Amino acid sequence: MPRCLGLALIAFAFVLTAQPCAAQTRLNTNPDQIFAPDFASDPQGAIRRAREHIAAGDMDAAVRDLELYVASHLNEVEPARFLGDLYYRQGRFAKAEAVYQRLLRMNPHDKETHNRLGVVYATENRIDDAITQFDAALPGTDSVKDLVAMHVRKGDLPMYRNEMEALARANPVDAPIQAEVGQIYAALHEPSLAMQYFMRALDSDPTSLTALNGLGLAYLDMHSYAEARRQFERCLQLDVANYTCQNNLGATLLQDGLLDRAEPVLARAHKLEPERPEALVNFGYLADARSDWKRAVKYYVDATVVGPYIPEAYVDLGIDYEHNGLYALAQSALLKGVAAAPQDGRIRYLLAVAYAAQGNTTLALDQLKVAEQSLDPDVARIAQEEVQKLQTGTAQP
């Protein structure tokens, strides 16, 4: 009989977003201002139309419309950057890179585009190129978590962390630098240290959305739900249309068990930016919390369509399939997750569960040994324990 691993050790994952975008796309309030067939200039209308297609489940139509618009408005940044984002979500990396490179030729100091290009390079495992782009995107964008991941892959994370700590000591009232170090510790799953830096940032700049969001995430990691909500609500008072803080507020309410309150918050987040997957994953988490796993699976699959590189969607798909004994389906979904996020220890652990349940102990051990290297100490510890159980034959049948 095959040896099985402890599935309950890995919990359903809701999705948090690390930092509000510094240059979030703003949409006009007039719903009739959508670009006309004569291609009059209406950049935000072009983005709105693309988002309407995405919300209706038609990513291809969104891309086609934006391609036509951008071809006729080559000097407009936001629609072109959004087109690059959609190319990336479709796995068309060369096209995304070409769009971002053209924008950077227009403006070499465009931090948001440097960040997007870094994400493309990171996905292609072009580590040094990705680091260069992420460095150029800071401060002010959500590059830090990806930058930490790149330094982990390169093997020089301690050097990078020490350099940033020294910079923070030398600039104690520089809010962006303090917030950046806070994000480093958040990415390393050290919320108490992250909290210290975010608080220092807020001492210097009480309106820092990065620090408010980061502090909220740190409180959430420490299960201080009321304090986490307070930070996200402060963020939304400063920027009512901020997707990141809206989504994170919804995720906090989910984690606190306030499901009915979470639902409209997540709906607002999804309406703001339907091309982003985080709120969809959180809707799946909500459906699972209400014991509707089939509905949850649909949300997770939808999330992988609009955001194929987000690991939580694959994590939750794996959990739902494995909870229902559908190990072959779990394996298929999790292998896609490995391709999308090869360093994610949760995906590796769950893939080991699927392999072990089907009698493939050797493949299970291979996945667990990768999971042992996770930056998440809980995942690494669980994987180590399960390796020992499989090797000694003490895993539960």
N, C-alpha and C positions, 0 to 999 in steps of 0.2 A: 504494500500500500504506500502511495507517495507520502512524503513528509510535507506538512503544511506550515506556513508561518503565521504569526499573530497579526491578522489584518487589522484588528481593532487598535493596534498600536499607532497607526497613522490615521489621523482624523481628517474629516472633510475640510477642504481648504476654501475659505472665502478669500476674496482678492482685495488687497489694499494697493493704492497707488502712492508712489514714493514722494512725489513733489508736484505742486501745481506748476503748470507750464508758465514760463515767464512771458511768453508771447502767445497766449491762448487765442484761437480764432474767435472773433466776435461776429455775430450775425445781426443783420438789420432786423428791426422789429416789424417791418412791413412784409407780410408773407407774399405780396404780389411782386416784390422786387426780385424776380428771378431773371437771369439773363435771357434776352430775347433772341430770335433767330438771326437778327442782324448783328449779333455779337457786340452789342453795346457793353461798355465796361461796367461790370457789377461783380466784383470778386467775391463778395460775401454771398451774393445770390447764387453764384456758381457753386460755392461750397454747400450752400443749403440744398440746392437741387441734388448734388451728389449724395448728401446725407439722407435725403428723402428716398433715393434709390436703395441705399444701404439698409435703411429701416424697413423697406419693403422686401429685402432679401435679394436684391439684384446688384451685386458688386460690379458685374461687367458693365451694366448700364451706367453706373456712377463713373467708371473709368472712361467709357466712351465719351460721355458728355464733357468731362473735365479735359480730356485730350483735345477735343475741339475748341474748348474755351481757351486753354493755355496756349495752343498754337496761334491764336489770334491776339493774345495779350501776354507777350513774352516778358514784359517788364513787371508784371504783377506777381508778387512773391507768394502770397498765401495760397492761391489756387494751385500754383506749381508745386509748392511744398506738399500740399495735401495730395496732389496726384502722385508724387513720389512716395508718400506714405501708403497709398493704396497699391501702387506697384509692389512695394515691400510686402504688404499683406498677401498679395497674390503669388509671392515667391519669385517675382521678376526683378531680381537684384540688380542686374546690369542696367535696366531701365531706371530703377530708383536711383542708382548711383549717378547716372547721366543727368537726371533732373537736379539732384543735389549739387553736383559739381558745377552745373551751369549757374545755379543760384549763388554759389560761393565765388564764382568768377565775377559776378555782379557786385557782391558784397562779401569780402573775405572775413568780415567780423560778424557774420550772421550766426549767432550761437545756436539757435534752434536748428538750423540746417547742419551745422557741424555735429550736433547731437544725433540727428537722424542718420547722417552718413556713418557715424561711429557704430550705430546699431546695425547697419547693413554689413559693415566690415566685421563686427563681432560675430554675426550670424555665419559669415563665411570663414570664421576662424582666422582672420587676418589681424592678429593680436596687436602688433605694433602700430598698424594703420589705425585700428580702432582706438587705441590709447591716445594717439595724436589728435584724433577728432574729438574725443571726449574731453581731453585737456583744453582744447580750443573752445569747447562749449561752456566752460565754467568760468566764474560762478554764474548762476542764474537759470540753469536748466536741470533736468532730472537725470544727469549723466552719472552721478556718483556711484549708484549701485552697479551699473554696468562697468564702470571704471574699476571698481573693486574686483569684480569677476574677472576682468582682463588681467589685472595684476596677479590674481590667484593663478590663472592659467600660465602666466609668464614666470611665476615663481618668485616675484620680487615684492609681494604684498607688504612684508615688514618694512622695507625701505620706503615705500610710498606712504605708509601710515606714519612712520617716524618723521618724514619730511613735512607732512601736513600738520602733525602735532606741533612741530617746531614753528611752523608758520602761524599757527593759532596762538602759540605763546607769545610770538613777536608782535601779533596784532590783536590784542585782547578785546578791542572794541570794534573790530571789523565784523559786522554781522554775517556777511556772506561766507567768510572764511570759517567762522565758528559753526555756522550751519552746515558747511561742507564736511567738517570733521564729525559733526553729529551724524550726518548721513553715512559716513564710513562706518561708525560704530553700529548704526542701525543695520547696515548690510551684514555686519559681522555678528548679529544677534546678541548685542550687548546693550540693551535698552537703557540701563541705568547710566552708563557712560554717555550714550547718545543724548539722554535727557539733559545732562549737565551742559553740553555744548549748545543745545537748542535754547536753553534758558539764558545762556550768556548772549546768544544772538538776539533774543527778544529784549534783553536789558538794553541793548544798543539800538534796536529797531523793533518796536512793538508791532509794527505792521508787516513784518517779514512773513509772507505766506509759507515759505519753505520751512521756517522754524516752527510756525504754528502747526503745520501739518506734521512735521517730524516729531514734535512734542506729543501731538495726539497719538501718533503711532507708537511712541515709546510707552505712553500710559496704557494703550491698548495691549501691548505686549506684556505689561505687568498687571493686566486684568483690572485696571482702574477705569472702568467704563464711563463713569460720570465725568471724570476729568478729561478723558479722551473726547467725549462728546463736546465738552466745553471748548476745547481747542478747535475742533472742526467747525463748530458754530461761530466762533470768533473769526475764523477764516472766511466763512460764508457771509458774515456781516461786512467784511472788507471787499468781498468779490462774490456776489450772489450767484454768478454763472460759472463758478469754478467746479469743473467736473471732478477733479481729484478730491477735494474736500467733501463734495456731495457724496461721492461713492464711498469715501472712508467713513463718513457719518453713518451711511446706511449699513456698512459692514460692522460698525461698532454696535449698532442697534441689534443686528443679527446675533452677534456674539453674546450680547447681553440678554438674548432670548426675547427681545421686544419685536416679534416678527411683524405684527400689524403696523407698527410705527415705521419699521424699516422699509416696507414695500413702496410707499409713495416717495420716499427719499431716493431709493434706487431708480424708480421710474423717472424722476426728474434728472438724475445723472444720465440715464440712458438716452433721454430725449435731447440732452445737451450735445452728446457726442456718440451717436449710435454706431459709429465705426470702431469704437473701442470695446474691448471684450470684457473688461473687469466687471461692469454692472451685470452683464449677462451671466457670468459665473456666479455672481452673488444671487441672482434670481434662481439659479440652479440650487445653490445652497439653501435658499428659502424653501424651494419645493421639496428638497430632501428633508428639511426640518419639519415639513408638514406631511411627511411619509408618502410623497408622490414621486417615487424615484424615476418613473418613466418620463414624467414632465421635466424632471431635473436633467435627465440625460439629453433631452432636446435642447435645453438651454446650453449645456456644456458643448454639445456639437456645434450649435450656432456660434458660440464663443470661439471655437477653433477655426471657424470659417472667416470671421472678421479679424481675428487675432491669432494666427496659427502658431505663434511662438511664445504664448503665455502658458507656463507650466501648470498652473492650478486647474485649468480646464481638463487636462489629461489626468491629473491626480484624481480629480473627483469622478471622472468617467471610470477610471480604474477601480476606485472604491465601490461605486455603484454596481458595476458588472461583477466584481468579486463578491460583494455581499449577496448577490443573487446567483452565485455559482456559475457565472458565465465567463469562465477563465479564458477561453479562446478569444472572445470579444475584448476582454480586458487586455490580453497580450497584444492584440492588434492596435488598440488605442494607445497603449503605453509605449509600443515601439515607435509610433508616430511622435509621442512625447519625447522619447530619447533623441530622435532626430531634431526636434525643435529646441530642446533644452537639455543638452547632453550632461550638464553638470548637476542637474537637479536630483538630489538624493532621494526625495520622496518618490519620484517616478521610478528610479532604479529599485527602490525597496519594493514597491508595488509590483513591478515587473518580476522581481524575485518571487513574490507571493504567487503570481500566476504560473510561473515556471514550476515552482515546487508543488503546487496543487495538481499539475499535470505530470508529475513524476520526473521532471528535468532538474535534478538536484545540482548538477554541475553548472548549468546555465544560471540557476538561482544563486549559487555561490559567486559566480562572476559578477552578477548585478549587485549583490550585497557588498562586495569588496569595493565597488565604485561608490556605493552609498556611504561607506565608512568614511569617505573623504569629504562629506558634506560640511558646509560651513555652519549648518544648523546642528548644534551639539546634541539635541535630542534625537534627530535622525541618525547621526553618526553613532550614538550610543546604542540605539535600537538595532541598527545594522550589525554592529559588533556582537551584540548578544545573540542575534539570530544566526550569524556565522558559526558561533560556538555550538549552538544547538544542532545545526545541520551537520556539522563535522563530528559531533559526538552522538548523533542519532537520537537526540532528545526533543526534537521539534514535535509539536502535537500532530498526531495522525489525522 
